[in-house]
């Protein structure tokens, strides 16, 4: 923990004592931790208690034993089991026995061998038979398969011991090596096709391109130790207008679909992929900044652009795929059904913790009776229509526990990027850590709409639920002494501290030293003669 020693000002600035000298920081951040713990545990329990007893795979919905089990949702659930072990909700042996059951079923009972090593969207949890998702989608779904493999590789990295853990790793490796990613290029060496059916072949003709939920599909495809696609095939992913720079609600975003799409685009692939470590020629600013920006655009659309009758607010926002009244849709700024899905904001916790916590506390304090059940918040709600879902969907509930864990500890990101196959694939794809200029390049300043247009506002910081500290990521080119100061609007320095910084990206953390408020302050970083400024609020 960094502690401010003394009260020294930056060069050329006045210094004053904190006016609220009697303030003793409270422990409200512990309330955040308790609520996040409750949320994570209950959403994990959707996987643990709502899985088929024969296969261990999770049901698509909470509607009983006739519900299909879901391949992608099970992948998220496997990652959630790792989180549960790490947090002590289940024992390591309990997790192992469930995962051995599950992987044995995947390897021996499913139709993967007739599907070129891949899996369908839905299966019968008792027999392993494919259940058609639509008339021609009655075979392999390489995207759902990739979400399953993402979870399996996380488990393979986590369970690194001997005995049953070695058996589990071997079974996961066999499943991973069995997927023929190359087959899904249809021999064209130019992109992946989403579906293949023994009956209909590639008739669905859905090639995967543009920034959507499928980044991990392409990364796994180039990472395969047995059937990888080439870099030339990977290039199709980034080749269309859905991977170009666009501007919405004042924000410029790299690699974007029209109006950015639903928020699950920045969740599903990034349960494993660490966006902080990823940049390429299309997203030179890094996928972290890109994903934060998409989240902010989604929120800004809700607050600024959406019909006022939708009743969106800072405590009620977030458009993604979910149930809606009378059906299901992939809600997004260009497909707004006046319906908020809690997973949209809650799974965005790594990107926008302050804004995501506002949504969480609103759900818990004001809509608990209508929107909180056995497995956490229900799937969706519409204040405009006075409609509240009573459904749970695996692909909405389980990313919540995983992405919140990445916010709190980075556990799943660390495990996934430790995989040597994945490291090789990222290099083939031309993805490497971003190259930054000094300052605060990963901190995206929220914009404010004024009568004359959009202007920079501030980064709304929230204390981390486990440390109680505010944290800001910064970059310096060369190692050395760096001074951080917090300055008010009158130019007075409230707090100042020097650190010995290593070159590259680091984190500066500091404790709460005044009552949270809505005032904008400036965090000043001084390195030698150069100074970098970041407007912040300490919430």
N, C-alpha and C positions, 0 to 999 in steps of 0.2 A: 504494500500500500504506500502511495506517495503521501507524505504529510507536508503541508506548507510550513516552512520554518521562517519565522519572522514575517514582516510586512514590508517588502521592498518594491519600489516602483521600477518600471522600465525607464531606460534612458530618455530624458526629455519630458517625462510625465510627472504629474503631481501624485502624491500618495496620501491616503487617508485611512483611518481605522474603519473597519466594518461598523456601520451605524448600529446594527442590531447586535451589539456585543454580548447581550445576555442570552442570545439564542443558543440552545443546545439541540443539535440535530436529533430529530425523533427517529423512530424505527418504522415509519410507514412503508419503507421498501420491503420490510418483512411481510407485510400484508400482500404485496405483490408476489413474493415468493410463495406464500401459503396458497394463494389462489392459483398461481401457475402450477404448483405441485398438484393441487386438486384437479385442475384441468388436464394436465398431462396424464395423471394416473387414470382418470376416468375415461379419457379417449383411448388410452392403451387397452383398457379392459374390454373395449369393443373387439379387439383382436383376441384377447385371452378367453373371454366368456361367450363370444358369438362366432366361434369357429366350428366347422363340421367335426364331429367326434372321430370319424374314420380317417379323414385326410389331414386334419389340423389346419386346413385352409379357411380363410375368413369368408363369411357370407357377404354377398354384395349388399344386402339390406338386412334390416332387423325385422324381417317379416316371417321368420320361421324356417323349418327344415326343408321346405320345397324351394327355397331361394337358391339360385346358383351360387357357387363359390367363385370369387373373382381372382384372377391371376395378378393383375397390377396391384389391387388392394392388398393381396397377400404379401407382395413385395414390400409395401409400406409397413405392413404388420410385422414382418420379420425384423425390419429396422427398429420398430417400436419395441419388440421383445428385447433387443440389445439395450435400448434405453431403460427398460424396466429392470433388467439385471443390474445395470450400472447404478440405478437409484435405489435398489434394494426392495422393489415391490414384489419380485419373485426371486427364487434362488437360481443360481447358475445351473444346477442340475435340473430343476423344473423346466428351464428354458431349453436345455439340451434335449430332454426327452421329447418336448413338443417339436423341436426342429428336426430331430431324427425321424419322428413320425412323418412330418411334413415332407422332408426331402426324399424319404423312401417312397412315399406316395407319388411324388412328382417323377421320380426316376423309373418306377416299375409299373404304375397303374395308369398313367396318362397316355395320350396318343402322340406323344412328342416324336417318337421314331418315324411315324408316318407324316409328321409335320416338319421334317427337316430340323429336328431338335428344338423347335419352338413350341409355344403353347397358345391356346385360344384365349379369347377375352373371358369367357365363362366356361365353367366345367361343372359336371356333376360331382359333388364332394364325396359321394359314396363309391362311384365306379371309375371316375376319371374321364368319362366320356365327354366329348365336346358338346356344349350347348350353343346353338347358333345365336349370335348376337343380333343378326338381321338375316334375311334370306340367303344372301351370298357370303355373308361373314360367318361361315360355318367351318373355318379351319384356323390356321395360324394367324396370330396378331403379333407382329414383331415389336410393336410399341408396348403392349401389355407385358410381353416377354421381357423387355428391357427393364421395366419397373420391378419385375420379379427378380431378375438377375442382380439389379442394383442392391436390393435388400439381401440377397444371398451372399454377395461379395462382402457386404458390410459384416455379416455374421461370420464369414470365413476369416476375416481379419480380426474379429473380436475374440473368437473362441480358438485361441492359439496354443492350448495345452495338449496333453496326451490323452490316451484312452478314448472315451466317447467323443472328445473334442477333435481328435485326429480323424476319427471315423466320419464325423460331420464335415470336416474340411474336404476329405476325399470325395464324399458324395456331392458336395457343392461343386467341386472342381469338375467332376464328371458331367454334371448338368450344364455347367458353363461351357465346357469344351464341346459339348454335343450340339450347341446351337450353330446352325449353318447360316451365318449372317450374309455370306456371299450369295446364297440362293435368292435372297430377297432383293437383289439388284436385277433380277430377271436376265442375268447375263449381259446387261447393257453397260456395266461399269459406270453408271451415271445416276447415283442416288438409290435410296431404298424404297421399296413398295411396302405399304402398311400391312396388306393382307395377302395371304395365299391359301387356297382351298384345294383339297384333293379332287373336289367335284367341279369347282368353277375356276380353278387356276388363279390367274391374276386379273380376273374380270372386273374386280372392283376398281382397279387402276388408280389407286390413290397413292401418288408419290409423296414422300415426306420432304417438305421444304419450308423455308421461312422460319422465323423464330416462334416456336410454339413449345409444347411440352416435351418435344422429342429430342432435345439435345443429348440426353443420356443415351438415347437409342443409337445415335451416330457415334458417340464416344465409345460405347461398348462394341459397336460393329468394327471400328478400327483397332480396338484393343484385343480382340479375340486372339488367343494363342493358337487356334486351330483353323478358323474359317474367317479371317478378317477381310473387310472390304478395303479397297485402295484409297489413297488420298484423292484420286480423281473421282471416285464414287462419292466420297465425303463432300467434295466441293459443291455438289448439287444442293446440299443443305443450305448453303449461304448464297445461292445464285439468283434467287428471285427477289421481287420487290418487297417480299415479307422479311427481308434482312437488310433493309436500308434505313438510313437516318431519317427520322421524322420529328415533328414538333406538335405537341398538344398541350393545351392549358399552360402555355408559356415554357414548358419543359422540352428540351431537345433530348431525344433518346436514340441511341444507336441500335441497329438491328431490330426493327419493329414491324409487326403486322399493322394494318390499319387500326388506328386508335388503340393499339397495344394488345388487344385481346383480353381474355379472362385472366385472373390472377394465378390460376393453377399453372400457368406457363412458368412462373418463377418459383414454384414449389416442387413439383414432382421430380424433375431432373436434379434439383438442388437439395434433395434429401441427402444425396451422396456427393455430388459435385460441389466443390467449394468455390463459389464465385469470386472470392477474394483473391484467388490464385490464378485467375483465368483472364486472358486477353488474347486477341488476335487482330488481324488487319482490319476486320469489320467492326470490332469493338475495342479499339486501342485504349480507351479509358477504363476498360475492365468490366467484366460481367457483374461485379458487385454494384458499381455505379449504375449500370444498365438496369439491374433488377430493382434497386432502390427507386430509380426514376419511374419505372413502370408502376410501382406501388403508389408513388406520389401522384402520378397521372390518374390512376384509378380513383384515388381519394379526391383529387381536385375536380374530376368530372362530377362526382357525386355532390360535392359541396357547391360548385360554381355553375355547372352546365346542365345538369339533369333537371327535369321538371320539378318545380318546387312542391308539387303535389305528392312527389315520392317521399317527402319528409326526411331525406337524408340529412345527416348532421355530423359534427366531429366525433360523436359517440355512436354513430349508426351509418356505416359505409362499408363497401367491399363487394365487388361484383365478380363472380366466378361461376363455374358450373355447379348446379344444384337443382333440387326440386323447386318448382314454382307452383303456384296454385293451378291445379289441373294438369300438371305435366312436369317436364324436366327440360332444362336448356343450359347452354353455356353463356351465362350473363356476362356482359362486357359493356364498356362505354358505348359501343355501337350496336348493342343488343340488350337494352335496358328494359327489364320486366318489372321494375319497381320492387325488386326483391334482393335482400341482403343475405348472403350466406356467411355465417360466423367464420368458417374456415378461411375465407378470403383475407380478413384482417389478422386472424389469430395465427395462421400459418405464415404470415408476413412479419412475424415478430422479429426476426433477425434484421429486417430492413427498416422497419419503422416502429421501434418498441414503444415510444410514447403514444403514437396514434393507435397502435394495436391494443395497448393496455386500456385506452379510453373505451374502445369497443368492448373489451372483456369485462371491465367493471360495470359498464352500462347493462350488459346482458345479465350479469350476476345480481346486481342490485335492483334493477328495475323490471326485468323480464324473466326472472328466475322461474316463476310459476308457469309461464307459458312456454319457456324456451330451454329449460334445463332438466335433463332426465338422467337416467342411469349412466349413460356414456358421455356425459357432458352436454354442451349445447346441441339442440336439435339442428337439422340440416339447414333451415332457411326460415326467413320471416319477411312479411311485407306489412309495414305500418299503413301504407296507403290502402291496402285491401283488408286490413285487420285480420291477416291470415298468419298462422304459425304452424309450421310443419311439426309432425310428430315422428318423422322418419329419421333414420341414420343411414348414411352411405359410407362404406369403407373408404372410398377414395376421397372423402371429405374429412372424416374423423381422424384417420390415422396420420395424414401429413401434419396435423396439429401437434401431436406429441413429438414427432420427429423434428420439425422445424423449430419448435420451442427449445428442444434440447440443443440444437445447433446454435441458437441464440445464447443459451445459458453456458454451454461448455464447449461447443464445436466438436462434440464427440463423433458424430457420424461423418462429418467432413474429414476429420483426422483419420478415421478408419478407412474410408474409401480411397483417399489419396495415398494411403500407405501401400495400396495394392500395386505391385510392379507391372501387372498387365495394364492397368489404367494409366500409369505413368507413361508407358510406351505409347499407348493410344493417343494421349494428349499431345505428345510430341509429333506423332504422325499428322494429327489434325492441325498442327501449327499453333497450338495453344500453350501459352507460357504466362508466368506472372506479369502483370502490367509494368510498364516503365513509366515512372511518375516524374513530375517536377516537384521540387520541395514545397512544403506547405501542408494543406489538408485536402489532398486530391480525392480521397474516398468519402469525404463528408459532403452530402448533397444538401444545399441550402433550400429550404422550402420557399416557394414563391407566393407572393400576395398579389391578388388582383385589385388594382386601384382604378380610379376614373381615367387614368392615362395609360393603363396597361399593367403588365406584370412587373413587379420589382422584387428583388431579393428580400426575404424576411429574416429567417434564422433557422438554425438547427435546434429543434426541440429535444433536449437531452433528458433522459430518465435514468435514475439511479439503477444500476444493475441489481437484480433481485437477490443475488448471492453474495455480492461484495458490499453493497450499499454505496458504491462509488459511481460518479459520472466518468465516462470513458470516451475519449476522442482518439481516432487513429490519425497519425501524421507521418510524414515522410521527410527524411533528410538524406542528402546525397553523400555526405561525408560524416564520419563519427566525430563527436565532440560535444561540447557543452551547449545545451539548449535551454533557454529561459521561457517559461510560460507565465503569462499574467492575465488576470481577468480584470477588465476595465469597464467602468460604467459609462453612461452616455455623456457625462461631464468630463471624461478623460481621466478620472481618478482610478488608480490601480487599487483594487480591493484585495487581491491576493497575488502572490508571485512565488515561483519555485523553479529552481534549476535542476536539470537532470543531465547525466552523461548518456547521450544517445548513440546507439549504433547506427550504421548506415542502413538505409532501407525503411520499411514500414515498421512503426512501433506504436504502442498505445500509451497515451497519457491519461492517468486516472487521478481523480481528486475527490475529496469528501464534500458532503454538503456543509456549507458554512453559513448559510443564511436561509431564511424561510423561502420555500419555492414561491415563485411569482411569475407574472407574465411579462416582466421587463426583459428587454433585449440587452445583453452584455456582449463584449467582444473578447474572445480568447485570442491573445497575441502570442505568437511564437517567434522568438528572436534567436537567430543563429548568426553570430558575428554582427555584421552591419546590415543584415537583411531581416525583414520582419514580415510575418504573414498573419493575416487576420481572419477570424471565423466568427460571425455573429451567432450567439447561442442564447437559449433560454434554459434555465435550470429548473425543471419541473419536479 
